[in-house]
Amino acid sequence: MLPGTFEKDNAITDRSAESIMAQHDFTFTFGGNASENAKHNLGGLTLHMPSANSTPLPDSIWGWNVGDEPGTAQFPAFAAKFAAIKQWAPTKMGFANLLESYCPPLSLCVQSTS
């Protein structure tokens, strides 16, 4: 077994992933269950996008995982999701991983002061 992993057995099948993570000193979940996160004092991002009838998320949930590594063709759809988050839950955040290739080299971003 690899370090940091566990084997599923009858002793843990009735426990949530969040309870197991909290037991092993994790502090954050990515896509975890909001109520389980709150129950086990874990911060996190959830996957379910907000809407006009969304119930408020507990403070332990920081916001939503909008998506992972979108191509530029997906940017408008992602922008709409970020706008929905801003409208329905202005104190929460949207999160999306971007590929490193979207960022220019640091030397192009930093202006010389000399």
Number of C-alpha atoms within 10 A of each C-alpha: 6 6 5 6 7 10 8 8 8 8 7 13 9 8 10 14 16 24 17 14 16 17 11 10 9 14 15 19 19 13 16 19 19 23 15 15 28 17 13 17 18 23 21 22 24 22 15 14 16 19 12 9 7 11 10 10 16 13 16 19 26 19 26 23 20 22 15 11 12 15 10 10 8 11 11 10 13 18 13 11 19 18 14 17 21 15 13 17 19 11 11 15 16 22 16 14 11 13 11 9 7 10 10 9 10 8 8 9 9 8 8 7 4 3
